[in-house]
Amino acid sequence: MSITIVTRPSSSGLSRQAGGRPPRIGVTLGDAAGIGPEVMLQALLQTELHRRALVRLYVAEALDAWAAAACARFGLTPAGAALTGVQRVAVAGAGGLGQPHPGHPTVDSRRQAFVALDQMATDAAAGGLDAIVTGPVPKAILAHLDPRPPGQTEFLAARLGAQRFAMMLAGPRLRVVPVTTHLPLREVAERLSTASIVDCGLAAADALSRWLDIPQPRLAVCGLNPHAGEDGAHGDEEVRIVAPAVARLRAAGVNAEGPLAADAVFYRALAGRYDAVLCMYHDQALGPLKTVHHHDAINLTCGLPVPRLSPDHGTAYDIAGKGVADPTSAAQALSRAERIAVRTLVARARAQA
């Protein structure tokens, strides 16, 4: 593994707030054949995060020269070592061509995306990063693992030793947490459990209070069935599974309400009654979220010892390299990663004072 420094002027005020140093934020570009490189680099430029933080950009060694040229095109020119800037971390272990082909993913491009993610996870687990931001990848980058994690969220949760975790999709007005994620709809009722709802609720409440500046978060918990089961008329999962989970969350000190009918709860959340909505399956959560926040939501993994964020979109191979990809979600993820990292560092510095 080799390191190359790209830097910009630092922010002394940030360093003073955070106990003498700026935050260290790890970034991957995702599959280089997708839109990850263009949106992540544009987002770095737009947010100017590299002026206030040490951004460690993880790339496969085979792509390091290409990444250096891409940084130069985006105005991230090489300079001397500093506490802030973009630090390319070139990771060995994936061969292949040194030039990505936008819109044409390959076995090599997937392997290169994995080794970058894997090294960033290693450094985060060792305490070398204050936050991580992952670029979009296909789930196939994890196909060689046994057992195969469903996605980056589960891979990172295992690598970082999370006791419980949850995926939160968050926009400026609405936050949702799916309890089950990538399952066929017919399997949701079988896989749903009181324990899984409780774990997601506890992880979400912790992230809202510790990372998102909401000291007493209010959680809405959806039912699974239409009208939240209507007293058993449309299914008994609300009585057997969801209501006991809500009771356990409340007993743990979480302000949780439910089971609630999903056809009305999102309006109430948008009106400010709830800080997040726990949903029983993927589309129950992401349908409303993407209707309201199609371009400006982020993905936040709750429950990790190191905060992980990502853009709320995929690789979009069909538009990769065409200059039309929207970097808004990536920029929001970078900005939120910085805020969480600084908040954590400031709290740590005050505790040690």
BALOBA-1460 file (C-alpha; in Angstrom, 3 decimals):
// residues 353
<rec num="1" residu="m" x="0.000" y="0.000" z="0.000"/>
<rec num="2" residu="s" x="1.386" y="3.401" z="-0.989"/>
<rec num="3" residu="i" x="0.254" y="6.920" z="-0.183"/>
<rec num="4" residu="t" x="0.305" y="10.083" z="-2.258"/>
<rec num="5" residu="i" x="-0.629" y="13.495" z="-0.827"/>
<rec num="6" residu="v" x="-2.850" y="16.057" z="-2.529"/>
<rec num="7" residu="t" x="-3.519" y="19.085" z="-0.331"/>
<rec num="8" residu="r" x="-5.207" y="22.454" z="0.082"/>
<rec num="9" residu="p" x="-4.961" y="25.090" z="2.845"/>
<rec num="10" residu="s" x="-6.187" y="23.965" z="6.264"/>
<rec num="11" residu="s" x="-8.736" y="25.460" z="8.625"/>
<rec num="12" residu="s" x="-7.140" y="26.298" z="11.964"/>
<rec num="13" residu="g" x="-10.518" y="26.964" z="13.590"/>
<rec num="14" residu="l" x="-11.656" y="23.418" z="12.882"/>
<rec num="15" residu="s" x="-8.418" y="22.001" z="14.290"/>
<rec num="16" residu="r" x="-8.862" y="23.974" z="17.518"/>
<rec num="17" residu="q" x="-12.468" y="22.809" z="17.926"/>
<rec num="18" residu="a" x="-11.577" y="19.168" z="17.332"/>
<rec num="19" residu="g" x="-8.739" y="19.027" z="19.810"/>
<rec num="20" residu="g" x="-5.871" y="20.109" z="17.625"/>
<rec num="21" residu="r" x="-6.395" y="18.168" z="14.399"/>
<rec num="22" residu="p" x="-8.885" y="18.059" z="11.552"/>
<rec num="23" residu="p" x="-11.032" y="14.951" z="11.028"/>
<rec num="24" residu="r" x="-9.765" y="12.017" z="8.979"/>
<rec num="25" residu="i" x="-12.408" y="10.925" z="6.482"/>
<rec num="26" residu="g" x="-12.030" y="7.835" z="4.307"/>
<rec num="27" residu="v" x="-13.585" y="7.862" z="0.830"/>
<rec num="28" residu="t" x="-13.968" y="5.218" z="-1.863"/>
<rec num="29" residu="l" x="-15.023" y="5.891" z="-5.446"/>
<rec num="30" residu="g" x="-17.063" y="2.714" z="-5.809"/>
<rec num="31" residu="d" x="-16.945" y="0.825" z="-9.093"/>
<rec num="32" residu="a" x="-14.833" y="3.018" z="-11.371"/>
<rec num="33" residu="a" x="-16.962" y="1.935" z="-14.334"/>
<rec num="34" residu="g" x="-19.983" y="3.647" z="-12.763"/>
<rec num="35" residu="i" x="-20.729" y="7.230" z="-11.803"/>
<rec num="36" residu="g" x="-18.928" y="6.948" z="-8.460"/>
<rec num="37" residu="p" x="-15.657" y="8.621" z="-9.497"/>
<rec num="38" residu="e" x="-17.327" y="11.611" z="-11.134"/>
<rec num="39" residu="v" x="-19.877" y="12.276" z="-8.373"/>
<rec num="40" residu="m" x="-17.425" y="11.739" z="-5.518"/>
<rec num="41" residu="l" x="-14.729" y="13.972" z="-6.997"/>
<rec num="42" residu="q" x="-17.262" y="16.650" z="-7.959"/>
<rec num="43" residu="a" x="-18.660" y="16.479" z="-4.430"/>
<rec num="44" residu="l" x="-15.187" y="16.941" z="-2.944"/>
<rec num="45" residu="l" x="-14.709" y="19.987" z="-5.129"/>
<rec num="46" residu="q" x="-18.143" y="21.424" z="-4.291"/>
<rec num="47" residu="t" x="-17.874" y="20.933" z="-0.535"/>
<rec num="48" residu="e" x="-14.160" y="21.814" z="-0.371"/>
<rec num="49" residu="l" x="-13.938" y="19.179" z="2.331"/>
<rec num="50" residu="h" x="-10.258" y="18.711" z="1.557"/>
<rec num="51" residu="r" x="-9.618" y="22.242" z="2.861"/>
<rec num="52" residu="r" x="-10.880" y="21.334" z="6.340"/>
<rec num="53" residu="a" x="-10.220" y="17.605" z="6.671"/>
<rec num="54" residu="l" x="-7.743" y="14.911" z="5.781"/>
<rec num="55" residu="v" x="-9.565" y="12.986" z="3.046"/>
<rec num="56" residu="r" x="-8.074" y="9.535" z="2.486"/>
<rec num="57" residu="l" x="-9.083" y="8.455" z="-1.011"/>
<rec num="58" residu="y" x="-8.825" y="4.668" z="-1.317"/>
<rec num="59" residu="v" x="-8.174" y="3.289" z="-4.814"/>
<rec num="60" residu="a" x="-6.783" y="0.050" z="-6.189"/>
<rec num="61" residu="e" x="-3.093" y="0.318" z="-7.001"/>
<rec num="62" residu="a" x="-3.831" y="-0.438" z="-10.660"/>
<rec num="63" residu="l" x="-5.957" y="2.722" z="-10.797"/>
<rec num="64" residu="d" x="-3.620" y="5.029" z="-8.887"/>
<rec num="65" residu="a" x="-2.185" y="6.802" z="-11.944"/>
<rec num="66" residu="w" x="-5.676" y="7.248" z="-13.351"/>
<rec num="67" residu="a" x="-6.906" y="8.561" z="-9.974"/>
<rec num="68" residu="a" x="-3.994" y="11.026" z="-9.861"/>
<rec num="69" residu="a" x="-4.950" y="12.355" z="-13.291"/>
<rec num="70" residu="a" x="-8.623" y="12.542" z="-12.275"/>
<rec num="71" residu="c" x="-7.697" y="14.520" z="-9.152"/>
<rec num="72" residu="a" x="-5.698" y="16.903" z="-11.325"/>
<rec num="73" residu="r" x="-8.648" y="17.385" z="-13.704"/>
<rec num="74" residu="f" x="-10.847" y="18.307" z="-10.747"/>
<rec num="75" residu="g" x="-8.312" y="20.816" z="-9.483"/>
<rec num="76" residu="l" x="-6.952" y="18.610" z="-6.701"/>
<rec num="77" residu="t" x="-3.307" y="19.069" z="-7.627"/>
<rec num="78" residu="p" x="-0.445" y="17.321" z="-5.796"/>
<rec num="79" residu="a" x="1.421" y="19.253" z="-3.101"/>
<rec num="80" residu="g" x="3.428" y="18.627" z="0.076"/>
<rec num="81" residu="a" x="2.212" y="16.722" z="3.119"/>
<rec num="82" residu="a" x="-0.239" y="18.521" z="5.420"/>
<rec num="83" residu="l" x="-2.925" y="17.826" z="8.004"/>
<rec num="84" residu="t" x="-5.627" y="18.508" z="5.423"/>
<rec num="85" residu="g" x="-5.998" y="17.581" z="1.782"/>
<rec num="86" residu="v" x="-6.666" y="14.496" z="-0.333"/>
<rec num="87" residu="q" x="-4.402" y="11.565" z="0.458"/>
<rec num="88" residu="r" x="-4.536" y="8.834" z="-2.159"/>
<rec num="89" residu="v" x="-4.152" y="5.396" z="-0.591"/>
<rec num="90" residu="a" x="-3.186" y="2.943" z="-3.351"/>
<rec num="91" residu="v" x="-4.214" y="-0.597" z="-2.360"/>
<rec num="92" residu="a" x="-2.489" y="-3.659" z="-3.807"/>
<rec num="93" residu="g" x="-4.280" y="-6.911" z="-4.551"/>
<rec num="94" residu="a" x="-6.310" y="-6.185" z="-7.692"/>
<rec num="95" residu="g" x="-4.740" y="-6.247" z="-11.143"/>
<rec num="96" residu="g" x="-6.377" y="-5.471" z="-14.442"/>
<rec num="97" residu="l" x="-6.348" y="-2.471" z="-16.686"/>
<rec num="98" residu="g" x="-5.315" y="0.858" z="-15.219"/>
<rec num="99" residu="q" x="-8.005" y="2.776" z="-17.104"/>
<rec num="100" residu="p" x="-11.717" y="2.339" z="-16.272"/>
<rec num="101" residu="h" x="-14.279" y="2.114" z="-19.028"/>
<rec num="102" residu="p" x="-17.393" y="4.065" z="-17.971"/>
<rec num="103" residu="g" x="-20.550" y="2.085" z="-18.459"/>
<rec num="104" residu="h" x="-18.705" y="-1.215" z="-18.836"/>
<rec num="105" residu="p" x="-18.172" y="-2.943" z="-15.481"/>
<rec num="106" residu="t" x="-15.784" y="-5.872" z="-15.445"/>
<rec num="107" residu="v" x="-14.497" y="-8.499" z="-13.046"/>
<rec num="108" residu="d" x="-11.416" y="-6.285" z="-12.602"/>
<rec num="109" residu="s" x="-13.424" y="-3.142" z="-11.843"/>
<rec num="110" residu="r" x="-15.453" y="-4.997" z="-9.216"/>
<rec num="111" residu="r" x="-12.333" y="-6.463" z="-7.640"/>
<rec num="112" residu="q" x="-10.692" y="-3.020" z="-7.577"/>
<rec num="113" residu="a" x="-13.748" y="-1.566" z="-5.843"/>
<rec num="114" residu="f" x="-13.642" y="-4.347" z="-3.246"/>
<rec num="115" residu="v" x="-9.956" y="-4.015" z="-2.289"/>
<rec num="116" residu="a" x="-10.401" y="-0.256" z="-1.784"/>
<rec num="117" residu="l" x="-13.436" y="-0.851" z="0.452"/>
<rec num="118" residu="d" x="-11.678" y="-3.639" z="2.310"/>
<rec num="119" residu="q" x="-8.597" y="-1.536" z="3.116"/>
<rec num="120" residu="m" x="-10.745" y="1.393" z="4.248"/>
<rec num="121" residu="a" x="-12.662" y="-0.947" z="6.567"/>
<rec num="122" residu="t" x="-9.370" y="-2.212" z="7.986"/>
<rec num="123" residu="d" x="-8.139" y="1.313" z="8.677"/>
<rec num="124" residu="a" x="-11.481" y="2.350" z="10.200"/>
<rec num="125" residu="a" x="-11.506" y="-0.697" z="12.487"/>
<rec num="126" residu="a" x="-7.967" y="0.181" z="13.616"/>
<rec num="127" residu="g" x="-9.034" y="3.700" z="14.611"/>
<rec num="128" residu="g" x="-7.347" y="5.472" z="11.710"/>
<rec num="129" residu="l" x="-10.499" y="7.179" z="10.405"/>
<rec num="130" residu="d" x="-13.152" y="9.371" z="12.026"/>
<rec num="131" residu="a" x="-15.796" y="8.734" z="9.334"/>
<rec num="132" residu="i" x="-16.063" y="6.859" z="6.047"/>
<rec num="133" residu="v" x="-17.969" y="7.621" z="2.842"/>
<rec num="134" residu="t" x="-18.451" y="4.825" z="0.321"/>
<rec num="135" residu="g" x="-19.014" y="5.257" z="-3.400"/>
<rec num="136" residu="p" x="-21.700" y="3.243" z="-5.224"/>
<rec num="137" residu="v" x="-20.933" y="-0.377" z="-6.091"/>
<rec num="138" residu="p" x="-22.821" y="-3.389" z="-7.437"/>
<rec num="139" residu="k" x="-23.451" y="-6.098" z="-4.859"/>
<rec num="140" residu="a" x="-21.372" y="-8.406" z="-7.056"/>
<rec num="141" residu="i" x="-18.167" y="-6.943" z="-5.565"/>
<rec num="142" residu="l" x="-18.904" y="-9.169" z="-2.540"/>
<rec num="143" residu="a" x="-19.727" y="-12.313" z="-4.543"/>
<rec num="144" residu="h" x="-16.394" y="-13.973" z="-3.747"/>
<rec num="145" residu="l" x="-17.016" y="-13.866" z="0.020"/>
<rec num="146" residu="d" x="-18.501" y="-16.842" z="1.867"/>
<rec num="147" residu="p" x="-20.950" y="-16.171" z="3.347"/>
<rec num="148" residu="r" x="-21.751" y="-13.347" z="0.967"/>
<rec num="149" residu="p" x="-22.938" y="-10.159" z="2.701"/>
<rec num="150" residu="p" x="-26.070" y="-8.634" z="1.146"/>
<rec num="151" residu="g" x="-24.285" y="-5.292" z="0.614"/>
<rec num="152" residu="q" x="-21.704" y="-2.782" z="1.811"/>
<rec num="153" residu="t" x="-23.797" y="-2.039" z="4.923"/>
<rec num="154" residu="e" x="-23.647" y="-5.611" z="6.205"/>
<rec num="155" residu="f" x="-20.006" y="-6.042" z="5.147"/>
<rec num="156" residu="l" x="-18.921" y="-2.963" z="7.088"/>
<rec num="157" residu="a" x="-21.055" y="-3.838" z="10.104"/>
<rec num="158" residu="a" x="-19.299" y="-7.200" z="10.345"/>
<rec num="159" residu="r" x="-15.828" y="-5.760" z="9.742"/>
<rec num="160" residu="l" x="-16.301" y="-3.023" z="12.331"/>
<rec num="161" residu="g" x="-17.825" y="-5.330" z="14.932"/>
<rec num="162" residu="a" x="-21.231" y="-3.662" z="15.258"/>
<rec num="163" residu="q" x="-23.478" y="-5.261" z="17.886"/>
<rec num="164" residu="r" x="-26.553" y="-3.922" z="16.124"/>
<rec num="165" residu="f" x="-26.917" y="-1.786" z="13.002"/>
<rec num="166" residu="a" x="-29.498" y="-0.299" z="10.698"/>
<rec num="167" residu="m" x="-29.595" y="1.460" z="7.359"/>
<rec num="168" residu="m" x="-31.054" y="4.961" z="7.570"/>
<rec num="169" residu="l" x="-31.955" y="6.891" z="4.432"/>
<rec num="170" residu="a" x="-32.038" y="10.538" z="5.397"/>
<rec num="171" residu="g" x="-33.045" y="13.694" z="3.619"/>
<rec num="172" residu="p" x="-33.593" y="17.202" z="4.957"/>
<rec num="173" residu="r" x="-37.289" y="16.492" z="5.682"/>
<rec num="174" residu="l" x="-37.702" y="12.716" z="5.986"/>
<rec num="175" residu="r" x="-35.665" y="9.855" z="7.466"/>
<rec num="176" residu="v" x="-36.580" y="6.200" z="7.055"/>
<rec num="177" residu="v" x="-35.108" y="2.962" z="8.424"/>
<rec num="178" residu="p" x="-36.043" y="-0.322" z="6.697"/>
<rec num="179" residu="v" x="-35.988" y="-3.248" z="9.127"/>
<rec num="180" residu="t" x="-35.718" y="-5.776" z="6.299"/>
<rec num="181" residu="t" x="-33.949" y="-4.727" z="3.124"/>
<rec num="182" residu="h" x="-33.317" y="-6.758" z="-0.024"/>
<rec num="183" residu="l" x="-35.838" y="-9.568" z="0.376"/>
<rec num="184" residu="p" x="-38.627" y="-10.824" z="-1.870"/>
<rec num="185" residu="l" x="-41.874" y="-9.424" z="-0.513"/>
<rec num="186" residu="r" x="-43.237" y="-12.916" z="0.148"/>
<rec num="187" residu="e" x="-40.383" y="-13.545" z="2.606"/>
<rec num="188" residu="v" x="-40.723" y="-10.371" z="4.659"/>
<rec num="189" residu="a" x="-43.346" y="-11.682" z="7.103"/>
<rec num="190" residu="e" x="-41.267" y="-14.806" z="7.732"/>
<rec num="191" residu="r" x="-38.021" y="-12.919" z="8.357"/>
<rec num="192" residu="l" x="-39.460" y="-10.040" z="10.379"/>
<rec num="193" residu="s" x="-38.960" y="-10.357" z="14.134"/>
<rec num="194" residu="t" x="-39.469" y="-8.376" z="17.304"/>
<rec num="195" residu="a" x="-35.725" y="-8.489" z="17.961"/>
<rec num="196" residu="s" x="-34.839" y="-7.091" z="14.527"/>
<rec num="197" residu="i" x="-37.252" y="-4.177" z="14.968"/>
<rec num="198" residu="v" x="-35.831" y="-3.446" z="18.412"/>
<rec num="199" residu="d" x="-32.247" y="-3.560" z="17.138"/>
<rec num="200" residu="c" x="-33.040" y="-1.188" z="14.271"/>
<rec num="201" residu="g" x="-34.916" y="1.156" z="16.586"/>
<rec num="202" residu="l" x="-32.108" y="1.292" z="19.142"/>
<rec num="203" residu="a" x="-29.455" y="1.818" z="16.460"/>
<rec num="204" residu="a" x="-31.535" y="4.539" z="14.787"/>
<rec num="205" residu="a" x="-32.267" y="6.351" z="18.056"/>
<rec num="206" residu="d" x="-28.571" y="6.299" z="18.956"/>
<rec num="207" residu="a" x="-27.560" y="7.703" z="15.556"/>
<rec num="208" residu="l" x="-30.205" y="10.422" z="15.693"/>
<rec num="209" residu="s" x="-29.069" y="11.608" z="19.104"/>
<rec num="210" residu="r" x="-25.313" y="11.067" z="18.808"/>
<rec num="211" residu="w" x="-24.717" y="11.955" z="15.157"/>
<rec num="212" residu="l" x="-27.686" y="14.006" z="13.911"/>
<rec num="213" residu="d" x="-28.110" y="16.461" z="16.791"/>
<rec num="214" residu="i" x="-31.557" y="15.226" z="17.891"/>
<rec num="215" residu="p" x="-31.270" y="14.665" z="21.656"/>
<rec num="216" residu="q" x="-34.698" y="13.038" z="22.171"/>
<rec num="217" residu="p" x="-35.640" y="11.387" z="18.856"/>
<rec num="218" residu="r" x="-39.203" y="10.406" z="18.123"/>
<rec num="219" residu="l" x="-39.642" y="7.167" z="16.163"/>
<rec num="220" residu="a" x="-42.703" y="6.088" z="14.222"/>
<rec num="221" residu="v" x="-42.948" y="2.320" z="13.749"/>
<rec num="222" residu="c" x="-44.975" y="1.187" z="10.739"/>
<rec num="223" residu="g" x="-47.170" y="-1.840" z="10.647"/>
<rec num="224" residu="l" x="-46.552" y="-4.502" z="8.038"/>
<rec num="225" residu="n" x="-50.093" y="-4.898" z="6.722"/>
<rec num="226" residu="p" x="-52.628" y="-2.407" z="5.329"/>
<rec num="227" residu="h" x="-54.098" y="-0.220" z="8.088"/>
<rec num="228" residu="a" x="-51.505" y="-1.729" z="10.467"/>
<rec num="229" residu="g" x="-53.455" y="-4.979" z="10.419"/>
<rec num="230" residu="e" x="-56.738" y="-3.380" z="11.544"/>
<rec num="231" residu="d" x="-56.897" y="-5.333" z="14.808"/>
<rec num="232" residu="g" x="-55.998" y="-8.598" z="13.118"/>
<rec num="233" residu="a" x="-58.385" y="-8.313" z="10.180"/>
<rec num="234" residu="h" x="-55.501" y="-8.072" z="7.681"/>
<rec num="235" residu="g" x="-52.838" y="-10.111" z="9.421"/>
<rec num="236" residu="d" x="-51.503" y="-10.674" z="12.909"/>
<rec num="237" residu="e" x="-47.890" y="-9.512" z="12.545"/>
<rec num="238" residu="e" x="-48.684" y="-6.202" z="14.210"/>
<rec num="239" residu="v" x="-49.986" y="-7.955" z="17.326"/>
<rec num="240" residu="r" x="-47.375" y="-10.746" z="17.452"/>
<rec num="241" residu="i" x="-44.251" y="-8.908" z="16.281"/>
<rec num="242" residu="v" x="-44.500" y="-5.144" z="15.912"/>
<rec num="243" residu="a" x="-46.401" y="-4.084" z="19.048"/>
<rec num="244" residu="p" x="-44.065" y="-6.062" z="21.375"/>
<rec num="245" residu="a" x="-41.094" y="-4.394" z="19.677"/>
<rec num="246" residu="v" x="-42.569" y="-0.951" z="20.298"/>
<rec num="247" residu="a" x="-43.143" y="-1.866" z="23.944"/>
<rec num="248" residu="r" x="-39.518" y="-2.999" z="24.299"/>
<rec num="249" residu="l" x="-38.217" y="0.172" z="22.676"/>
<rec num="250" residu="r" x="-40.269" y="2.311" z="25.028"/>
<rec num="251" residu="a" x="-39.041" y="0.285" z="27.995"/>
<rec num="252" residu="a" x="-35.490" y="1.033" z="26.818"/>
<rec num="253" residu="g" x="-36.211" y="4.762" z="26.913"/>
<rec num="254" residu="v" x="-36.886" y="5.302" z="23.198"/>
<rec num="255" residu="n" x="-39.816" y="7.544" z="22.285"/>
<rec num="256" residu="a" x="-41.435" y="5.096" z="19.861"/>
<rec num="257" residu="e" x="-45.029" y="5.000" z="18.621"/>
<rec num="258" residu="g" x="-46.752" y="2.242" z="16.701"/>
<rec num="259" residu="p" x="-47.694" y="0.066" z="14.983"/>
<rec num="260" residu="l" x="-48.897" y="2.830" z="12.667"/>
<rec num="261" residu="a" x="-50.599" y="2.633" z="9.288"/>
<rec num="262" residu="a" x="-48.016" y="3.353" z="6.603"/>
<rec num="263" residu="d" x="-50.514" y="5.206" z="4.410"/>
<rec num="264" residu="a" x="-50.615" y="8.145" z="6.857"/>
<rec num="265" residu="v" x="-47.389" y="8.058" z="8.846"/>
<rec num="266" residu="f" x="-45.112" y="9.677" z="6.261"/>
<rec num="267" residu="y" x="-47.293" y="12.776" z="6.049"/>
<rec num="268" residu="r" x="-47.002" y="13.138" z="9.820"/>
<rec num="269" residu="a" x="-43.237" y="12.653" z="9.682"/>
<rec num="270" residu="l" x="-42.933" y="15.318" z="6.991"/>
<rec num="271" residu="a" x="-45.025" y="17.618" z="9.176"/>
<rec num="272" residu="g" x="-42.456" y="17.223" z="11.984"/>
<rec num="273" residu="r" x="-44.176" y="14.796" z="14.325"/>
<rec num="274" residu="y" x="-41.487" y="12.100" z="13.971"/>
<rec num="275" residu="d" x="-37.727" y="12.230" z="13.466"/>
<rec num="276" residu="a" x="-37.544" y="8.886" z="11.677"/>
<rec num="277" residu="v" x="-39.898" y="6.168" z="10.467"/>
<rec num="278" residu="l" x="-39.066" y="2.489" z="11.037"/>
<rec num="279" residu="c" x="-40.429" y="0.550" z="8.082"/>
<rec num="280" residu="m" x="-40.965" y="-3.168" z="7.786"/>
<rec num="281" residu="y" x="-39.649" y="-3.649" z="4.236"/>
<rec num="282" residu="h" x="-37.545" y="-1.965" z="1.583"/>
<rec num="283" residu="d" x="-40.121" y="-0.258" z="-0.625"/>
<rec num="284" residu="q" x="-42.286" y="0.819" z="2.314"/>
<rec num="285" residu="a" x="-39.300" y="2.966" z="3.298"/>
<rec num="286" residu="l" x="-37.661" y="3.946" z="0.035"/>
<rec num="287" residu="g" x="-40.795" y="4.713" z="-1.980"/>
<rec num="288" residu="p" x="-41.761" y="7.752" z="0.134"/>
<rec num="289" residu="l" x="-38.135" y="8.737" z="0.742"/>
<rec num="290" residu="k" x="-37.199" y="8.874" z="-2.931"/>
<rec num="291" residu="t" x="-40.421" y="10.662" z="-3.838"/>
<rec num="292" residu="v" x="-39.478" y="13.500" z="-1.500"/>
<rec num="293" residu="h" x="-35.674" y="13.323" z="-1.695"/>
<rec num="294" residu="h" x="-34.805" y="11.852" z="-5.072"/>
<rec num="295" residu="h" x="-31.480" y="13.716" z="-5.324"/>
<rec num="296" residu="d" x="-30.535" y="14.915" z="-1.846"/>
<rec num="297" residu="a" x="-30.888" y="11.935" z="0.506"/>
<rec num="298" residu="i" x="-27.954" y="10.065" z="2.006"/>
<rec num="299" residu="n" x="-27.432" y="6.551" z="3.312"/>
<rec num="300" residu="l" x="-26.223" y="6.408" z="6.918"/>
<rec num="301" residu="t" x="-25.321" y="3.154" z="8.649"/>
<rec num="302" residu="c" x="-26.464" y="3.419" z="12.255"/>
<rec num="303" residu="g" x="-24.781" y="1.443" z="15.009"/>
<rec num="304" residu="l" x="-21.189" y="1.419" z="13.734"/>
<rec num="305" residu="p" x="-18.293" y="2.569" z="15.916"/>
<rec num="306" residu="v" x="-17.160" y="4.731" z="12.975"/>
<rec num="307" residu="p" x="-19.920" y="6.556" z="11.066"/>
<rec num="308" residu="r" x="-20.395" y="5.376" z="7.497"/>
<rec num="309" residu="l" x="-22.283" y="7.391" z="4.895"/>
<rec num="310" residu="s" x="-22.853" y="7.042" z="1.176"/>
<rec num="311" residu="p" x="-24.827" y="8.596" z="-1.655"/>
<rec num="312" residu="d" x="-28.377" y="7.276" z="-1.888"/>
<rec num="313" residu="h" x="-28.023" y="5.863" z="-5.399"/>
<rec num="314" residu="g" x="-26.335" y="3.125" z="-7.357"/>
<rec num="315" residu="t" x="-23.670" y="2.907" z="-10.027"/>
<rec num="316" residu="a" x="-25.891" y="4.191" z="-12.885"/>
<rec num="317" residu="y" x="-23.744" y="2.540" z="-15.548"/>
<rec num="318" residu="d" x="-26.101" y="3.850" z="-18.252"/>
<rec num="319" residu="i" x="-25.002" y="7.468" z="-17.678"/>
<rec num="320" residu="a" x="-21.448" y="6.905" z="-16.447"/>
<rec num="321" residu="g" x="-18.890" y="9.122" z="-18.156"/>
<rec num="322" residu="k" x="-21.503" y="11.291" z="-19.857"/>
<rec num="323" residu="g" x="-21.149" y="14.251" z="-17.489"/>
<rec num="324" residu="v" x="-24.796" y="14.247" z="-16.421"/>
<rec num="325" residu="a" x="-24.592" y="12.470" z="-13.043"/>
<rec num="326" residu="d" x="-25.866" y="14.587" z="-10.141"/>
<rec num="327" residu="p" x="-23.314" y="14.875" z="-7.278"/>
<rec num="328" residu="t" x="-25.806" y="16.329" z="-4.776"/>
<rec num="329" residu="s" x="-26.251" y="13.145" z="-2.745"/>
<rec num="330" residu="a" x="-22.485" y="12.541" z="-2.639"/>
<rec num="331" residu="a" x="-21.916" y="16.123" z="-1.498"/>
<rec num="332" residu="q" x="-24.534" y="15.727" z="1.233"/>
<rec num="333" residu="a" x="-22.846" y="12.512" z="2.387"/>
<rec num="334" residu="l" x="-19.422" y="14.175" z="2.571"/>
<rec num="335" residu="s" x="-20.786" y="17.206" z="4.415"/>
<rec num="336" residu="r" x="-22.654" y="15.089" z="6.937"/>
<rec num="337" residu="a" x="-19.596" y="12.872" z="7.460"/>
<rec num="338" residu="e" x="-17.579" y="15.981" z="8.296"/>
<rec num="339" residu="r" x="-20.202" y="17.258" z="10.743"/>
<rec num="340" residu="i" x="-20.429" y="13.913" z="12.538"/>
<rec num="341" residu="a" x="-16.647" y="13.515" z="12.684"/>
<rec num="342" residu="v" x="-16.127" y="17.029" z="14.048"/>
<rec num="343" residu="r" x="-18.947" y="16.590" z="16.565"/>
<rec num="344" residu="t" x="-17.321" y="13.381" z="17.806"/>
<rec num="345" residu="l" x="-13.854" y="14.905" z="18.011"/>
<rec num="346" residu="v" x="-15.105" y="17.990" z="19.846"/>
<rec num="347" residu="a" x="-16.987" y="15.836" z="22.374"/>
<rec num="348" residu="r" x="-13.872" y="13.730" z="22.905"/>
<rec num="349" residu="a" x="-11.680" y="16.808" z="23.374"/>
<rec num="350" residu="r" x="-14.098" y="18.283" z="25.935"/>
<rec num="351" residu="a" x="-14.228" y="15.004" z="27.832"/>
<rec num="352" residu="q" x="-10.455" y="14.953" z="28.066"/>
<rec num="353" residu="a" x="-10.111" y="18.627" z="29.055"/>
